[in-house]
Structure formats: C-alpha cells, structure tokens
Amino acid sequence: MQLSLPLLLFSTCWWTLGPVKSIHPECRMQQEIYQEEKKCMERLKNANTVSSTGCAGIWDNITCWRSAEIGETVTVPCPKIFSNFFSEQGNISKNCTNKGWSEMFPHFFVACGLKDIEDNPVFYVWLKAIYTLGHSVSLIALIAGSIIFCVFRKLHCTRNYIHLNLFLSFILKAVSVFIKDGILFYDTSTDKCSDHASWVGCKASLVFFQYCVMANFYWLLVEGLYLHILLMVMFSSNRHFTAYLLTGWGIPTIFIIIWIITRVYLENSGCWDTNEHSAPWWIIRVPILISILVNFIIFISIIRILLQKLRSPDVGGNEQSQYKRLAKSTLLLIPLFGVHYVVFALFGVSEYYQMIFELCLGSFQGLVVAILYCFLNSEVRGELKRKWRSWCLNERMSRDYKNHRSSVFPNDSESGPQLHRNSATQFSSQSETSVI
C-alpha cells in the first residue's frame, strides 16, 4: 500500500508530461512537412513502379500519393502533421484518370475534421505574447530579489543561498525562452520562422532550454529537501550546501550530456525537437518525473513532521513561529510545481488547456517565487526598512547641514572649508546624541 501511491503518481505524471515544446507550432509544422516530403520522395524513388500510362507518385504538400494505374483509386489516412488542426482520423482519396490525378475527395476539411484553423494563428500569437510578458515580469522580480540577497550581508545564510540558486534557475529558464524565440523568430513583424541553413544555433538553444528546465525542477526539489532536513534534525545544514549544489546543477548536467550523446547517435536531425526514437525522450522526462515524485513525497512527509512538531510541548513559541514562517512559502511552492500534472491526468484536461497553463501561468512562476521567498520574507522586509530609514536619516542630516552652512556662510568664504569640517563633526555628534 505504501508503494501504490508513488507508483500511481508516477504513472499519471508519465502520461501527462509531454515533450517540451521548443518550436512554435507553425515552425514545427513546417519542419515536419519538410521531413515528410523527404520521406515521400525516397519512397517514390525506391518504388519506381510507374507505367507509362499510369499516374506517377507525387507529394502534394499535404501527403504522399503512391503511383497508380488509370482508373485506380488511392486512399490514405489524414496526415499526422496536421493533427493540431484536425480532430478526426479519416481518409482522403484521389483517382488516377487519363488526365492525371483527380482532385482530393472528400474535402480535406470534411474528412479530417476542421478545428477552427483560422483561429489557431491568433491563439498562438496571444499565447506567445502572454508567456513573453510572464517571463519578462518574472525576470525583473527575480533579478531584484537576487540583488537583495547578495547586497545585504545579514541575509547571507544557507537558506537564502538556496533561494538565490532557485532564483538563478528561473532567470536562466526565462533567458533560454527569449533566446529560443529570438532564434526561431527572426522577423517579429510577420512572426515567421527562420529559414535555417543550419540547425546548430537551434540545437544549442534547445540544449540550453532543456538544461534550464531540468535545473529548475531540481532546485525546487532542493528547496523541499532543505526544509525536510531542517525539520528532521535540529542543527545547521551548512555542510550540506555542496550536496545541494551538486543536486541542483550537477544532476541536470549529467542527464543533458547523456541526452546530447543519444541525440547525436540516434536522431541527429532538425532542431532535436521531434522524438522518433523513445530513448532521448526518456532521458529528459524520467529525471523530471522523479523530481516531481520525490517532491510530492517530501510534501506529504513535511506536513506529517510539522503536525508532530507544532503539537509538541517541547517546541517553544519562537521555534514554533520559525517553523511556521519557513514552511509557509515552501509548502505553497511544492504543490504548485508538479502536482498540476496529476490534476491533468485525473480530470482529463485537454492539451489546449494544458498548453495555456504551462506556457501562460507557468511563465509567471518566477514572479510567485520571488514574492514568496523574498518580498514577503520578514527578514528581507526588515533589512529594507532599516536601509530605508538609514538613507532617510543621512539625507535629512545632509539637507540640514547644507541649510546650516548656507546660513553661517552665505558668501561661501575662505574660512568655510575649515568650519565645514568642524560643523559637520559637531552636527553629526549632536544628531547621533539626539537619536540615542
């Protein structure tokens, strides 16, 4: 029974976690059409069974038609490359006549089930605009939070170092999205795909993107592991920070290197975006699924530990408030990242809504992280208030000194500099005394 829940979670996540969409759907379709055309030409070349009176095999920019004799009807299924736009798996046909191939029948839209194809380009434009906005806002918030953690020395501790690395993983993820879109969309006015002479740049952007996505999942796992260790043992976890670094950045590096090697030897075509072989897909998906599964188990374990510790009479008020404050943000994040895949599986959410959730809402996850771990952190707010009060005090002292100097030395005489220092020292001493 103890193994049934993890196995169920793993299986449901497995079927709902699809490959990362690294290419815009229009670009993906163009690439797949090109690949299907190459396969068609190779098949037609190898067949070479056309008689002088029959119809030669052709590629009509939709699907591949084999050669046929006059009077023969050729029937093929709806092309898989248009599955995003059509809902039915029907058949289309052509007749070979004395004048050549006839028109396709039944109509392509009727046989394959049109799904508002005219609305899809607009949908993708809005989708790209929303997730670009989300990543931009998240990037600004994460950079601001990272600067705060780095500038204030009192915030330098293991917990905030982990937060800082999590911020960095989200920053790199957002940057990888912008790089990927910048390579794939060279003309923002027409939103068309680049005519790649080489896929090297596209492959590099996809490698970087896949690494950032996996590293992001594993730093979320590190956040859960840190809280779990902190609750299990009553000592500082500074000596574990190296292990956290190896987990967050090292594990994704290992799997990405294996993935690159597998891609080069098994499926070194296009932008490494399709998965005709299952091995590359497994290498990327399994580590992410494991991190989601472990995070979910940690989430359940943390709830159990917190309930035990917070009910214990041995836990004092200060420690109790510390546990609550530290667990508050992490417990909000653990179900936020990963459990939605289980929700998709249990309630049968369509790919349309999954795409909206993962690209639009997922792009704002960095903003949520920055708010929970930095801007709502009481220590951070305390340091910011202290710095603000110090700055205001210095500004007031500087302004008062200038007013005092202008009243004593209206003409800025030669004796001003000497008295300037004496007055400044005296004024500073008086101000400090008044503050005390």
C-alpha positions in Angstrom: 0.0 0.0 0.0 2.9 2.3 0.7 4.2 1.8 -2.8 0.9 2.2 -4.5 0.6 6.0 -4.1 4.1 6.7 -5.6 3.5 4.3 -8.5 0.1 5.8 -9.2 1.6 9.3 -9.1 4.5 8.3 -11.3 2.2 6.7 -13.9 -0.2 9.6 -14.0 2.6 12.1 -14.4 4.2 9.9 -17.1 1.3 10.1 -19.4 0.6 13.8 -18.9 4.1 15.1 -19.1 4.7 15.5 -22.8 7.9 16.7 -24.6 8.9 20.3 -24.1 7.7 22.4 -27.0 10.8 24.1 -28.2 9.5 25.2 -31.5 6.4 27.4 -32.3 3.6 25.1 -33.7 3.9 26.8 -37.1 7.6 26.2 -37.2 7.2 22.6 -36.0 4.6 22.0 -38.8 6.9 23.4 -41.5 9.8 21.2 -40.2 7.5 18.1 -40.1 6.2 18.8 -43.6 9.7 19.1 -44.9 10.7 15.8 -43.3 7.6 14.0 -44.6 8.3 15.4 -48.1 11.8 13.9 -48.0 10.5 10.5 -46.8 7.9 10.6 -49.6 10.5 11.3 -52.3 12.7 8.5 -51.0 9.8 6.0 -51.1 8.7 7.1 -54.5 12.3 6.8 -55.8 12.7 3.3 -54.3 9.3 2.1 -55.6 9.9 3.0 -59.3 6.8 1.0 -60.5 5.1 3.6 -62.6 3.9 2.5 -66.0 3.9 4.9 -69.0 0.1 5.1 -68.9 -0.4 5.5 -65.2 -0.1 8.3 -62.7 3.3 9.0 -61.1 3.6 9.2 -57.4 3.6 12.7 -56.0 3.9 14.9 -52.9 1.1 17.5 -53.0 2.2 19.5 -49.9 -0.3 17.6 -47.8 0.5 13.9 -48.1 2.3 11.3 -50.2 0.5 9.6 -53.1 2.0 6.4 -54.5 1.9 5.7 -58.2 -1.3 4.2 -59.6 -2.8 2.8 -62.8 -5.5 4.6 -64.7 -8.9 4.0 -63.1 -7.3 3.1 -59.7 -8.4 5.0 -56.5 -5.7 5.6 -53.9 -6.8 6.2 -50.3 -4.6 7.4 -47.5 -5.3 8.4 -43.9 -5.3 12.1 -42.8 -1.7 13.3 -42.3 -0.4 13.2 -38.7 1.4 16.5 -39.2 -1.9 18.3 -39.2 -3.2 16.7 -36.1 -3.1 20.0 -34.2 -5.7 21.5 -36.6 -7.9 18.5 -37.3 -9.9 16.3 -34.8 -10.8 13.2 -36.8 -8.7 10.3 -38.2 -10.5 10.0 -41.5 -9.3 9.1 -45.0 -8.8 11.1 -48.2 -8.7 9.7 -51.7 -7.6 10.5 -55.3 -8.5 8.9 -58.6 -5.9 8.2 -61.4 -7.6 9.4 -64.7 -6.4 9.8 -68.3 -5.7 13.5 -67.4 -3.8 12.6 -64.3 -4.7 12.8 -60.7 -8.2 14.0 -59.8 -9.0 16.4 -57.0 -8.9 15.1 -53.5 -12.2 13.7 -52.1 -13.9 14.0 -49.8 -12.8 17.6 -49.0 -9.7 17.6 -46.7 -11.5 19.7 -44.1 -14.5 17.4 -44.1 -12.6 14.1 -43.9 -10.2 15.2 -41.2 -12.5 17.4 -39.1 -11.6 21.1 -39.2 -10.9 22.6 -35.7 -11.3 26.4 -36.4 -8.0 26.5 -38.3 -8.3 30.2 -38.9 -8.3 31.0 -35.1 -5.2 29.0 -34.3 -2.6 31.5 -35.6 -4.3 34.2 -33.5 -4.3 31.9 -30.5 -0.6 31.2 -30.8 0.2 34.9 -31.2 -1.7 35.7 -28.0 -0.1 32.7 -26.3 3.4 33.9 -27.2 2.6 37.4 -26.1 1.3 36.3 -22.7 4.2 33.9 -21.8 6.7 36.6 -23.0 5.1 39.0 -20.6 5.1 36.5 -17.8 8.8 35.6 -18.2 9.7 39.3 -18.5 7.9 40.3 -15.3 9.3 37.2 -13.5 12.8 38.1 -14.8 12.6 41.6 -13.3 11.3 40.4 -10.0 13.9 37.6 -9.8 16.8 39.9 -10.6 15.6 42.4 -8.0 15.3 39.6 -5.4 18.8 38.2 -6.3 20.3 41.7 -5.8 18.7 42.0 -2.4 20.0 38.6 -1.2 23.5 39.5 -2.5 23.7 43.1 -1.1 22.6 42.6 2.5 25.1 40.6 4.5 22.6 39.7 7.2 20.7 37.7 4.6 23.7 35.5 3.8 22.8 32.1 5.1 22.3 28.6 3.6 18.6 29.0 3.3 18.9 32.2 1.3 21.8 30.7 -0.8 19.4 28.0 -1.9 16.7 30.6 -2.6 19.3 32.5 -4.7 20.2 29.4 -6.8 16.4 28.8 -7.3 16.1 32.4 -8.5 19.0 31.8 -10.8 17.4 28.7 -12.3 14.2 30.7 -13.0 16.3 33.5 -14.5 18.2 31.1 -16.8 14.9 29.5 -17.8 13.4 32.8 -18.8 16.6 33.8 -20.7 16.5 30.4 -22.5 13.0 31.1 -23.6 13.9 34.5 -25.0 17.0 33.1 -26.8 14.9 30.3 -28.3 12.3 32.6 -29.6 14.9 35.0 -30.9 16.5 32.3 -32.9 13.2 30.8 -34.2 11.5 34.2 -35.0 13.9 36.3 -36.9 11.1 38.7 -38.2 8.8 39.9 -35.4 6.6 41.9 -37.8 5.4 38.8 -39.7 6.1 36.2 -37.0 7.5 33.8 -39.4 10.0 31.0 -38.8 13.6 31.3 -39.8 14.8 29.6 -42.9 17.7 27.7 -41.2 20.7 26.9 -43.4 22.0 25.1 -40.3 20.2 23.9 -37.1 23.3 24.4 -34.9 22.0 27.5 -33.3 18.6 26.0 -32.8 20.1 22.8 -31.3 22.2 24.9 -28.9 19.2 26.9 -27.8 17.2 23.8 -27.2 20.1 22.2 -25.2 20.3 25.3 -23.0 16.5 25.4 -22.7 16.2 21.7 -21.7 19.0 22.1 -19.1 17.4 25.2 -17.6 14.0 23.5 -17.3 15.5 20.4 -15.6 17.7 22.5 -13.3 14.6 24.5 -12.3 12.8 21.3 -11.3 15.8 20.1 -9.3 16.3 23.4 -7.4 12.6 23.1 -6.4 13.4 19.7 -5.2 16.4 21.1 -3.2 14.0 23.6 -1.5 11.9 20.7 -0.4 14.9 18.6 0.7 16.3 21.5 2.7 13.1 22.1 4.6 12.7 18.4 5.3 16.3 18.1 6.6 15.8 21.2 8.7 12.7 19.7 10.3 14.2 16.3 10.8 17.4 17.4 12.5 18.0 20.3 14.9 21.3 21.7 13.5 22.5 23.9 10.8 22.7 22.4 7.3 25.6 24.5 6.1 27.7 21.4 5.4 25.1 20.1 3.1 25.2 23.1 0.7 27.8 21.4 -1.6 25.4 18.5 -1.9 22.6 20.9 -2.7 24.7 22.5 -5.5 25.5 19.1 -7.0 21.8 18.1 -6.9 20.5 21.3 -8.4 23.1 21.9 -11.1 25.1 18.6 -11.3 22.3 16.1 -11.9 20.8 18.0 -14.8 24.2 18.4 -16.4 24.8 14.7 -16.4 21.4 13.9 -18.0 21.8 16.7 -20.6 25.2 15.3 -21.6 23.7 11.8 -22.0 20.8 13.3 -23.9 23.1 15.1 -26.3 25.1 12.0 -27.0 22.0 10.0 -27.6 20.6 12.6 -29.9 23.8 12.7 -32.0 23.9 9.0 -32.5 20.2 8.2 -32.7 18.3 11.2 -34.0 20.6 14.0 -35.2 18.0 15.8 -37.4 16.3 19.1 -37.4 16.3 21.0 -34.1 16.3 17.9 -31.9 12.6 18.7 -31.3 11.0 15.6 -32.6 11.1 12.2 -30.9 11.0 9.4 -33.4 13.2 7.4 -31.0 12.0 7.0 -27.5 15.4 7.0 -25.8 16.0 10.8 -25.9 12.5 11.4 -24.6 13.1 9.0 -21.7 16.4 10.6 -20.8 14.8 14.1 -20.4 11.4 13.1 -19.0 12.4 10.5 -16.3 14.6 12.8 -14.2 11.9 15.5 -14.2 9.3 12.9 -13.2 11.5 11.6 -10.4 11.9 15.1 -9.1 8.2 15.7 -9.1 7.5 12.4 -7.4 10.1 13.0 -4.7 8.9 16.5 -4.1 5.3 15.2 -3.7 6.5 12.6 -1.2 8.5 15.3 0.7 5.4 17.4 0.7 3.4 14.7 2.5 6.3 14.0 4.9 6.8 17.6 5.8 3.1 18.0 6.6 3.3 15.0 9.0 6.5 16.3 10.6 5.1 19.8 11.1 2.0 18.5 12.7 4.0 16.4 15.1 6.5 19.2 16.0 3.9 22.0 16.3 1.8 20.0 18.6 4.8 19.0 20.8 5.0 20.9 24.1 8.8 20.9 23.8 8.7 23.4 20.9 8.9 26.9 22.2 7.0 29.9 20.9 9.9 31.3 18.9 10.8 28.0 17.3 7.2 27.4 16.6 6.8 30.7 14.7 10.1 30.0 12.9 8.8 26.6 11.6 5.5 28.2 10.5 7.3 31.0 8.7 9.8 28.9 7.0 7.3 26.2 6.0 4.7 28.7 4.8 6.4 29.6 1.5 7.8 26.1 0.7 4.6 24.3 1.3 2.9 26.7 -1.1 5.5 26.0 -3.8 5.8 22.2 -3.6 2.3 21.5 -4.8 2.4 24.5 -7.2 5.2 22.9 -9.2 4.4 19.4 -10.3 1.1 18.4 -8.8 -0.8 20.1 -11.6 0.4 17.2 -13.9 -1.6 14.8 -11.6 -4.6 17.1 -11.9 -4.4 17.0 -15.7 -4.3 13.2 -15.6 -7.1 12.7 -13.1 -9.6 15.2 -14.7 -8.6 14.6 -18.3 -7.7 18.2 -19.1 -7.3 18.7 -22.9 -4.0 19.6 -24.5 -5.4 23.1 -25.3 -5.8 23.9 -21.6 -2.5 22.2 -20.6 -0.7 24.5 -23.1 -2.4 27.6 -21.6 -1.5 26.5 -18.1 2.1 25.5 -18.7 3.1 28.4 -21.0 1.0 31.3 -19.7 0.6 30.6 -16.0 3.9 28.7 -15.8 5.7 31.8 -17.1 4.6 33.7 -14.0 6.0 31.1 -11.6 9.2 33.0 -11.2 7.3 36.0 -10.1 5.5 33.9 -7.5 8.8 32.5 -6.3 10.3 36.0 -5.9 7.3 37.2 -4.0 7.1 34.3 -1.6 10.8 33.8 -0.9 12.0 37.4 -1.0 9.4 40.3 -1.0 7.2 38.7 1.6 10.1 37.5 3.7 10.1 39.3 7.1 13.9 39.3 7.3 14.1 40.9 3.9 11.5 43.5 4.7 13.3 44.3 7.9 16.6 44.9 6.2 14.9 47.0 3.5 13.2 49.1 6.2 16.4 49.5 8.1 18.3 50.6 4.9 15.5 53.0 4.0 15.5 54.6 7.5 19.3 54.9 7.3 19.1 56.5 3.9 16.4 58.9 5.0 18.4 59.9 8.1 21.5 60.6 6.1 19.5 62.6 3.6 17.9 64.6 6.4 21.3 65.2 8.0 22.9 66.3 4.7 20.0 68.6 4.0 20.1 70.2 7.5 23.9 70.6 7.2 23.6 72.4 3.9 20.9 74.7 5.4 23.1 75.3 8.4 26.2 76.0 6.3 24.3 78.4 4.0 23.0 80.4 7.0 26.5 80.6 8.6 28.5 81.2 5.4 26.1 82.9 3.0 29.1 84.0 0.7 31.0 80.7 1.0 34.1 82.5 2.4 37.6 81.1 2.6 37.1 80.0 6.2 34.2 77.8 5.1 36.1 74.6 4.5 37.7 74.6 7.9 34.5 75.3 9.7 32.8 72.9 7.4 34.6 70.0 8.9 34.2 71.3 12.5 30.5 71.9 11.9 30.0 68.6 10.3 31.6 66.8 13.2 29.6 68.7 15.7 26.4 68.3 13.9 26.9 64.6 13.4 27.6 64.2 17.2 24.5 66.2 18.0 22.4 64.1 15.6 23.7 60.8 17.0 23.1 62.0 20.5 19.5 63.0 19.7 18.9 59.7 18.0 20.2 57.8 21.1 
